[in-house]
Amino acid sequence: MPLHLSNSYLALGSAFSQKCLPSPVVEPELVLWNSALASSLNIDLTQCNNDELAEYFSGNRLFESSQPIVQVYAGHQFGHFNPQLGDGRAHLLGDITDQNNQRWDIQLKGSGASTFSRQGDGRCAFGPALREYIMSEAMHALGVPTTRCLAVVSTGQAVYREKALPGAIVTRVASSHIRVGTFQFFAARQDREALTSLTRYAIERHYSEISLEATLTTDNILAFFEAVLYKQVILITSWLKVGFIHGVMNTDNTAISGETIDYGPCAMMNDYHNGTVFSSIDKNARYAFGNQSKIMQWNMARLADCLLLIIDEEEEQALEKISPLLQQFANNLQYSYFEMMVSKLGLTELVEGDVELVNDLLAILQEKQLDYTQFFVTLTNNLTHEVVQEGLSNKNEEQDEWALWLMRWYKRIDSDVDTAKHLMQKNNPLVIPRNKDVEAVLLSTQSTGDLTPLHHFLEVLQQPFTELSNTHNYQKAPHDGDRNYYTFCGT
């Protein structure tokens, strides 16, 4: 087969992973194949028919070079530490290298149980597999760093949750599956040698700009941590930009690559509210929309805890070296957030007074229960020279807070309306994967087997900043703001 897989993570040793074969399925059938992603990764399987692709991407057949493994990790789950988790329903087939010499993991999800399954069946239902494909493709098009899906294969056999559901296997592509929880696994065991090997591997794979010597140095480790922090700033800012709520920001779901991973209880915000939660398992709103920046700081502090062991033998000295990076991370997150928000308002730079301008707007949106996405689309569509001039000339002091805010915004734009509108069009998507539309497509696909509505939806989601003939079909907000909507873990 032309798909040559390396097994670089396996080479780290048996402490990091276990060899484990996917469990065969009864009747694999290819449902979705991401040809655009395959092309970008130089994956050429054009000589394979759909039946053969289904065999390979269900795990029924293995590529000749593949040595499937399951990875071990730990993690804080809703703040509570579990010292051993691991791939309980996923198999890493190996990794490939693209034309830019970047490595990508090829992983099957829902491919059977392993020793890390914790009494689970190792399977995935068809609905969650489709959800991951839809959401990850939408996020990629929105400019959010994310893992992606190469294929969805139905299995022809049922999985049992509250009831029997059709099963599926999704092929996930990631720049790696190294998590904060991977570091926690070895830190919990005080395994400095494994932590050192893992850090070196992570640097070589993700942060090759860091120059390594024969022995990993303190400067190398601090540079690595700083690079990971930078990636998380980009990630969180991009989530907040489009109204994405991860729903389960455990440390085992926090990738050191800065990619969105795990699309189980995720959802999109409709009416703006900092406390928005849709996850059925997030009882205390730990991972609410407005908490995501704070939680990422907490997760990065847990990564710092792990690295202390190899930064300096004296913990106090190690803390002195790494603490300033965490403080700067908090500052960078805040600055990046407001810089992003002013770009949504068509402003090219963040200046004094803009933080108040943004915060006052968000207070209005929350008070008036306005749809986050629709608001910015409407604001963009109604921005003209005439509107700005009218706003600047309106001196009525008895206006409401909204009109007063508009006047402040118009004053910031002043005469540079064209630049503002162009910037707003680039930063405010016309369409997002709204919860109601995702659910409608999932229900339609599962009940009828007709993929047409799914493909229409994907076509629009893959061009979220461009108005297509079908875009308007997916722009409407739910009449109740999704107040009674809940998402569930796909396991």
Secondary structure, DSSP 8 states (H G I E B T S, - for coil): -----B-TTGGG-TTTEEE------SS-EEEEE-HHHHHHTT---TTS-HHHHHHHTTTSS--TT---EEE---EEETTEEES----SSEEEEEEEE-TTS-EEEEEEESB---TTSTT---BEEHHHHHHHHHHHHHHHHTT--B-EEEEEEEEEEEEESSSEEEEEEEEEEES---BHHHHHHHHHTT-HHHHHHHHHHHHHHH-TTS---SS--HHHHHHHHHHHHHHHHHHHHHHHHHTEE-S---GGG-BTT--B---SS-EE--B--TT---BTT-TT-TT-GGGHHHHHHHHHHHHHHHHHHHH-SSHHHHHHHHHHHHHHHHHHHHHHHHHHHHHHTT-SS--TTHHHHHHHHHHHHHHHT-BHHHHHHHHHHT--HHHHHHHHH---TT--HHHHHHHHHHHHHTT-HHHHHHHHHHHS-S----HHHHHHHHHHHHHH---HHHHHHHHHHTSTTS--TTGGGG----TTTTTT--B----
